[in-house]
Amino acid sequence: MDLFAQRITMRISSGHASRRMRALTARFMLVLACVIPIKPSFGADTEAALRDTYQSLAPQLANNPFHRPLHLDSTEAPDALKGDIYAVVDYPFATVNGALNDPAKGPENWCDVLILHLNIKYCHATTTGNGSGGSTLNVNLGKKVEEKLSSTFRVTFDYRMDVARADYFRVDLSADKGPMSTKDYHIVLEAVAIDSTHTFIHLTYSYGYGTAGRLAMKTYLATIGSDKVGFSKSADSGGYIGGVRGLVERNTMRYYLAIDAYLASLSLPAGQRLDARLNRWFDATEAYPRQLHEVEKDDYIQMKHHEYQRQQTAQ
């Protein structure tokens, strides 16, 4: 057990966690709430396999509580969490592919997607210096309010185009490790065309954690996160699930809504896109207030304008 885990255990057993320890735990949970990890199977690998998934999910896409063609799954393991969203989006495959799977502009575009999330405080793409032509995304995670970058966590993601075909793509944003025993971060998106104006996407959000992460998560869910829920219904109570599955479901949904808001803005003049994305993302989250409401709209838009300006330069 590492030092951080020992400190949490001592505070829990003593029954009176210090203010500093509660702050550390809360900050650490922002990492678990925002990023992604483990290495399960992440995609179909072929157009045919993803199309088969689309056909098998047709009933769920047509009839669900989200009021949009969307299906959400989540899984919990002893040392990892994973959320999956399958959805039909109202954009041609060429639009989705060009925006999120482009070796030149894709990493920068992903930063414009990620910054819409409340807890993403900064994202800046750079080209790796190893001659491979690859890119990295330096992402800072923090609170749901404005704060200095020095108060946030930095996680560096590798941007990798796993599969790039004329009819199918899969892109993976991954980080081997994060703070306080988190590891194997992944945001994975795969997509296939349905028709000339619609695309079927599969978004995976996952992460792994060690002893420190497990103890911090337990503390968070017993305190400030105790009343938060996800979207799936509990087999025992009939209500919404809570706990770590609720956590991963909320943030998988936030990332999906960010992708949708970003794609919707591309048809507008460049100067109008940021405000369109911010308004669309916030309004979409407010359709699920029990799970996703955190701040007021004016506060969100003002905060994100400042953060967007900050991420235009390397920090």
Secondary structure, DSSP 8 states (H G I E B T S, - for coil): --HHHHHHHHHHHHT---HHHHHHHHHHHHHHHH----------SSHHHHHHHHHHTHHHHHS-TTSSSEEEEEEEETTEEEEEEEEEESS-HHHHHHHHS-TTTHHHHHHHHHTTSTTEEEEEEEE-SSSS--EEEEEEE--SS---GGGSEEEEEEEEEEEE-SSEEEEEEEEEE-STTEEEEEEEEEEEESSSS-EEEEEEEEEEE-HHHHHHHHHHHHTTTTT---SSB-TTTSSB--HHHHHHHHHHHHHHHHHHHHHHHTTS-HHHHHHHHHHHHHHHHTTSHHHH--S-HHHHHHHHHHHHHHTTS--
